[in-house]
């Protein structure tokens, strides 16, 4: 294979800048969609937090698992270029599928995004390295430039997609469409610039060039780097562990398969979680056993280090990925996003057609009106841009710091940096625990008695059962049964809503989100009204198919539920109406699951609705300042800069040359577990109070960081000169 001439720009091959802009737009695509995803499920589909987190869990986890398959297909069959083109095309299709108002298409879209990401992600970074010959000193700065593109995309995506969501009549669909357009721009950029993306032939056969460049820096800092050849004849620093390692991997692999399913049988773990833990854990252990059996001495030590540090990384990413999940909900429901003026009291009625429409010009008066409207309120998703912006500002400082500290005689090893990263992530959640002190304020409302569908425990906690989904026929039948199994009863607000039967009052601490309020209200509808709302939704779909766009679907609604009020449904009078004379409830639009759930709120128990609305309005005064989230994300970024950049570099330096790809794959399995753990944590957000939630995460991370600090010296010795 002969090299084609490569033009240069700013001292680098022009192909680098083609890849820069391609990656920037792909990250725009991913982070724009990620910023919207949980909000879309919770606010648009009206799914419970735990259901939304379950979907988020699998999506973000598989994003890190499918690149193993994509890398294999590229190496064996497709090649880097075709894998990137196919991956980008698949992701663009997936994003545009997200604009379709259908839960079935939604799942298809997520699948396409996961598949496309698996083809795209591993091949972009590989192509950057292949633009340069072995040991080219420009390579380090090339990767720095490349990852600037990552952060540019991650910074602008939430800003643009959120603005479109809130400022256009198309809502979430506009945000997803923008992400899809971004991916198309990236694809076109790549195709037009392919003539400059020329592989240096020597780079194809290269192994460990990046690691060699990094170890020269370590040597210049006074460290001694032991080559792999030297490591093959150097005794292990942990001989007992190294000797038992292959057998331990087998035992751990068996445990990872058996234990999750045993916990599932005991109803401690769900089946889908058992699949993830047994599958992912089994893969990681089999890979470890395969490699460890074929190496020995200090080389085996180095592989064990990757596994040991990978365990700490799981904890870090499990917390860090709350940004798109629980922390996104916290920003939307519990944070006061009015920056320059007081927040107005919330309306108890949803926006017409359940579409939030606000424009920077709304309510604007004077030359500063646009500016004031932009910050009041700040879009929920904008908080996720803080991380990317902070990386821009702080990354050069950290790069300087790691070079400057050795001059002062302070050498921070890779394990120590990772321990610091986990500790800082723990401190970020400790900060959020402190913020809850200001949110956890009392409010109350008079309520003569609890309605049907809602119960109270001995400790006065209010329990309820979810109203069934539109297509849940068994749930509809079960909803009429007054005998409810305890395992089907749930709490919202972490059990902070209480009923005092003596004082006849509904009491609560903290902020009541509209989604939790509506979820409680849906539980109080009569089985007869639920059947009618469901009948209308199903009839609207049937008539829509038969008659086309202009149709009317109607059902008899007699008796009318007490306090029935369609204003609480969020529909315009043209979309859904009730005719008192004929006792008819009619719809001129097709009603899906989310619309059926909105109709249920309109027929909820009126006294309970009034009490919850009072709590909803009163508790909104306790929303916490946006500054808490700002500093939370700054601390998260500091932790990320200590841990994330050194992770992949560490694997490339510690992995034996013959098993470098497998070790990199194993590292991504660890990140898969981290993202999966993040989703599991999100599933319990709301079932325990936020102070406890943040405290558990904070204490766990700080404890793990201390363990990491305790073993730093031993792990460093097992690295045999790599730093």
Buried (B, 14 or more C-beta within 10 A) or exposed (E): EEEEEBEEEEEBBBBBBBBBBBBBBBBBBBBBBBBBBBBBBBBBBBBBBBBBBBBBBBBBBBBBBBBBBBBBBBBEEBBBBBBBBBBBBBBBBBBBBBBBBEBEEBEBBBBBBBBBBBBBBBBBBBBBBBBBBBEBEBBEEBBEBBBBBBBBBBBBBBBBBBBBBBBBEBBBBBBBBBBBBBBBBBBEBBBEBBEBBBBBEBBEEBBBBBBBBBBEBBEEBEBEBBEBEBBBEBEBBBEEBBEEBBEBBBEBBEBBBEBBBEBBEEEEBBEEBBBBBBBBBBBBBBBBBEBBBEBBBBBBBBBBBBBBBBEBBBBBBBBBBBBBBBBBBBBBBBBBBBBEEEBEEBEBEBEBBBBEBBBBEEEBEEEEBEEBBBBBBBBBBBBBBBBBBBBBEBBEEBEEEBEEEBEEEEBBBBBBBBBBBBBBBBBBBBBBBBBBEEBBBEBBBEBEEBBEBBBBBEEBBBBBBBBBBBBBEEBBEBBEEEEBEEEEBBBBBBBBBBBEEEEEBBBBBBBBBBBBBBBBBBBBBBBBBBBBBBBBBBBBBEBBEEEEEEBEBBBEBEEBBEBBBBEBBBBEEEBBBBEEEEEBBBBBBBBBBBBBBBBBBBBBBBBBBBBBBBBBBBBBEBBBBBEBBEBBBBBBBBBBBBBBBBBBBBBBBBBBEEBBBBBBBBBBBBBBBBBBBBBBBBBBBBBBBBBBBBBBBBBBBBBBBEBBBEBBEBBBBBBBBBB
